[in-house]
Structure formats: structure tokens, C-alpha cells
Amino acid sequence: MVDLGNTLRGLRLAKGYTQQQVADLVGVTKGGISAYETGMRQPSYEVLLKLAGLYKVSTDFLLGNRDPKSDFSLEGLSGEQAETVLKIIRDIKAANELI
């Protein structure tokens, strides 16, 4: 089951954005972002593309379609868990840049 809301929330928190900041960047209301994250509404194709661009992920990733060669997915994780995983990845990438 695709959990777009948790994925969006996890990505937002991992980037350190507020719902208002994301709303401003993709051209929707803060309430719209909240509704996407809680599963009350689904973003339009246009907004989905903007969110993918903002978070530098594919729309396939947002929709839960994984590369079969990869076991990485935020599906099934809470927003807090997804945030933790993404922070670890960012920290490892930053450490690799120092090498």
C-alpha cells in the first residue's frame, strides 16, 4: 500500500521545511500540504511533479514504485522514522564529501 502522506512528511522533515515553506515553493496552501500528508487529499500531477523536484526524488519514489534492485523505501515508516533514515543518509553523504 502506497503511503504518499508519510513519504511526503518524512521528506519535508528531512529537509527541515515547514508545511508553509513547502506550500509556498510548490504553489498550494499550507492546508493542502497538510491534507496530502494526512492522506485526506492527493496532489495533482502538476503538484506531484513539483514535490518530486523540490525533494529531488522521482514521482515513482513518491508513489511507492521502487527500483527492483533497491530495497530502500520509506513505505511503512512513520514520518519520524522516515526523517531519521533520511538524516542518516544525508550525514553519510556529507561525510563522504569530506573524504
Backbone as numpy.savetxt, mean C-alpha at the origin, in Angstrom:
# Nx Ny Nz CAx CAy CAz Cx Cy Cz
-8.29 -14.37 -0.73 -9.13 -13.18 -0.73 -8.25 -11.93 -0.73
-8.51 -11.05 -1.64 -7.76 -9.81 -1.74 -8.16 -8.89 -0.60
-7.17 -8.33 0.06 -7.45 -7.37 1.12 -6.80 -6.05 0.75
-7.36 -5.41 -0.24 -6.83 -4.15 -0.75 -6.71 -3.12 0.37
-7.70 -3.06 1.24 -7.69 -2.06 2.31 -6.48 -2.17 3.21
-6.18 -3.38 3.68 -5.00 -3.56 4.54 -3.71 -3.28 3.79
-3.67 -3.66 2.52 -2.48 -3.39 1.72 -2.28 -1.88 1.59
-3.34 -1.16 1.27 -3.23 0.30 1.13 -2.83 0.95 2.46
-3.44 0.50 3.53 -3.11 1.07 4.84 -1.65 0.79 5.20
-1.21 -0.44 4.99 0.17 -0.80 5.29 1.17 0.00 4.49
0.89 0.18 3.20 1.78 0.98 2.36 1.80 2.43 2.80
0.62 2.96 3.13 0.56 4.36 3.58 1.36 4.56 4.85
1.17 3.67 5.81 1.89 3.81 7.07 3.39 3.61 6.89
3.76 2.69 6.01 5.17 2.44 5.76 5.86 3.67 5.16
5.12 4.44 4.38 5.65 5.67 3.79 5.56 6.85 4.76
4.83 6.67 5.85 4.69 7.76 6.82 3.69 8.82 6.42
2.79 8.48 5.51 1.79 9.44 5.05 0.54 9.39 5.93
-0.12 10.52 6.04 -1.45 10.56 6.64 -2.46 10.27 5.54
-3.69 9.97 5.93 -4.73 9.78 4.94 -4.95 11.07 4.14
-4.85 12.20 4.79 -5.04 13.48 4.10 -3.96 13.70 3.05
-2.71 13.36 3.38 -1.62 13.53 2.42 -1.85 12.66 1.18
-2.23 11.40 1.41 -2.49 10.51 0.28 -3.66 11.04 -0.55
-4.69 11.48 0.13 -5.86 12.03 -0.56 -5.45 13.19 -1.46
-4.64 14.10 -0.94 -4.18 15.25 -1.72 -3.34 14.81 -2.91
-2.50 13.80 -2.72 -1.60 13.35 -3.78 -2.32 12.62 -4.91
-3.42 11.93 -4.60 -4.13 11.18 -5.64 -5.44 11.84 -6.07
-5.81 12.94 -5.43 -6.97 13.70 -5.88 -8.31 13.17 -5.42
-8.37 12.64 -4.21 -9.64 12.21 -3.61 -9.74 12.83 -2.22
-10.84 12.57 -1.55 -11.00 13.10 -0.19 -10.36 12.17 0.83
-10.11 12.72 2.01 -9.60 11.90 3.12 -10.59 10.78 3.43
-11.87 11.09 3.37 -12.90 10.08 3.59 -12.84 8.96 2.56
-12.47 9.32 1.33 -12.31 8.31 0.29 -11.19 7.35 0.61
-10.06 7.89 1.05 -8.92 7.04 1.43 -9.31 6.14 2.60
-10.01 6.70 3.58 -10.47 5.91 4.71 -11.39 4.78 4.25
-12.28 5.09 3.33 -13.22 4.08 2.82 -12.49 2.97 2.06
-11.44 3.33 1.31 -10.65 2.30 0.61 -9.96 1.39 1.63
-9.39 2.01 2.67 -8.63 1.24 3.65 -9.52 0.34 4.51
-10.76 0.72 4.70 -11.67 -0.10 5.51 -12.49 -1.07 4.66
-12.34 -0.98 3.34 -13.08 -1.86 2.46 -14.51 -1.43 2.19
-14.86 -0.23 2.62 -16.22 0.28 2.39 -16.44 0.66 0.93
-15.34 1.07 0.25 -15.41 1.45 -1.16 -14.17 0.93 -1.86
-14.27 0.81 -3.18 -13.13 0.42 -4.01 -12.71 1.63 -4.84
-11.40 1.83 -5.01 -10.97 2.96 -5.83 -11.28 2.72 -7.30
-11.46 3.80 -8.03 -11.63 3.71 -9.48 -10.30 3.24 -10.07
-10.34 2.85 -11.35 -9.11 2.44 -12.02 -8.09 3.58 -12.00
-8.58 4.78 -12.24 -7.69 5.95 -12.27 -7.01 6.14 -10.92
-7.77 6.06 -9.84 -7.20 6.24 -8.50 -6.28 5.07 -8.16
-6.65 3.86 -8.56 -5.80 2.69 -8.31 -4.43 2.88 -8.97
-4.43 3.38 -10.20 -3.16 3.65 -10.88 -2.34 4.72 -10.15
-3.02 5.76 -9.67 -2.32 6.81 -8.93 -1.73 6.26 -7.62
-2.50 5.41 -6.93 -2.01 4.82 -5.68 -0.79 3.92 -5.95
-0.87 3.13 -7.02 0.26 2.27 -7.39 1.50 3.12 -7.68
1.32 4.21 -8.39 2.43 5.11 -8.68 3.00 5.75 -7.43
2.12 6.19 -6.56 2.55 6.82 -5.31 3.38 5.87 -4.46
2.93 4.63 -4.36 3.62 3.65 -3.51 4.69 2.86 -4.25
4.83 3.14 -5.55 5.84 2.47 -6.38 5.67 0.95 -6.35
4.42 0.52 -6.53 4.09 -0.90 -6.65 3.20 -1.07 -7.87
3.01 -2.29 -8.30 2.12 -2.53 -9.45 0.67 -2.60 -8.98
-0.22 -2.39 -9.93 -1.64 -2.57 -9.60 -1.90 -4.04 -9.28
-1.16 -4.94 -9.92 -1.29 -6.36 -9.59 -0.98 -6.59 -8.11
0.08 -5.94 -7.63 0.43 -6.09 -6.21 -0.72 -5.59 -5.33
-1.25 -4.41 -5.66 -2.35 -3.87 -4.86 -3.56 -4.80 -4.84
-3.80 -5.45 -5.98 -4.98 -6.31 -6.10 -4.73 -7.75 -5.64
-3.52 -8.01 -5.17 -3.23 -9.34 -4.61 -2.70 -10.35 -5.60
-2.42 -9.92 -6.83 -1.83 -10.83 -7.82 -0.33 -10.83 -7.63
0.19 -11.97 -7.22 1.61 -12.06 -6.94 2.34 -12.73 -8.09
3.59 -12.41 -8.19 4.49 -13.12 -9.09 4.65 -14.52 -8.51
4.39 -15.56 -9.29 4.48 -16.91 -8.74 5.87 -17.27 -8.22
6.90 -16.53 -8.65 8.26 -16.79 -8.16 8.51 -16.11 -6.82
7.58 -15.33 -6.35 7.77 -14.57 -5.12 6.76 -15.00 -4.06
7.26 -15.15 -2.84 6.37 -15.47 -1.73 5.95 -14.22 -0.97
6.35 -13.05 -1.45 6.06 -11.82 -0.72 4.65 -11.34 -1.00
3.89 -11.19 0.05 2.54 -10.64 -0.05 2.16 -10.08 1.31
1.46 -8.97 1.30 0.96 -8.39 2.55 -0.43 -8.92 2.88
-0.95 -9.76 1.98 -2.29 -10.31 2.18 -2.33 -11.11 3.47
-3.37 -10.91 4.23 -3.55 -11.63 5.48 -2.89 -10.97 6.68
-2.14 -9.89 6.44 -1.51 -9.17 7.54 -2.36 -7.98 7.94
-2.30 -7.65 9.21 -2.96 -6.43 9.65 -2.17 -5.24 9.13
-2.74 -4.06 9.20 -2.02 -2.86 8.77 -0.72 -2.68 9.53
-0.76 -2.95 10.83 0.44 -2.80 11.66 1.50 -3.83 11.26
1.09 -5.06 11.00 2.04 -6.09 10.58 2.65 -5.75 9.23
1.82 -5.29 8.29 2.32 -4.91 6.97 3.31 -3.76 7.09
3.00 -2.80 7.95 3.90 -1.67 8.18 5.25 -2.16 8.69
5.25 -3.10 9.62 6.49 -3.64 10.18 7.32 -4.34 9.11
6.68 -5.15 8.28 7.39 -5.86 7.21 8.00 -4.87 6.24
7.24 -3.87 5.83 7.75 -2.89 4.88 8.87 -2.05 5.47
8.82 -1.77 6.76 9.90 -1.02 7.42 11.18 -1.85 7.42
11.07 -3.13 7.68 12.24 -4.00 7.66 12.87 -3.99 6.27
12.04 -4.09 5.24 12.55 -4.08 3.87 13.26 -2.76 3.57
12.64 -1.64 3.96 13.27 -0.32 3.74 14.61 -0.23 4.45
14.66 -0.72 5.70 15.90 -0.67 6.48 17.00 -1.50 5.83
16.66 -2.67 5.33 17.65 -3.52 4.66 18.15 -2.85 3.39
17.24 -2.27 2.60 17.64 -1.57 1.38 18.55 -0.40 1.70
18.22 0.35 2.74 19.06 1.50 3.13 20.44 1.02 3.56
20.50 -0.06 4.31 21.78 -0.61 4.74 22.61 -1.08 3.54
21.95 -1.66 2.54 22.66 -2.13 1.34 23.24 -0.97 0.55
22.57 0.18 0.58 23.07 1.34 -0.14 24.34 1.88 0.48
24.56 1.60 1.77 25.75 2.07 2.47 26.96 1.19 2.18
26.69 0.01 1.68 27.79 -0.95 1.43 28.52 -0.61 0.15
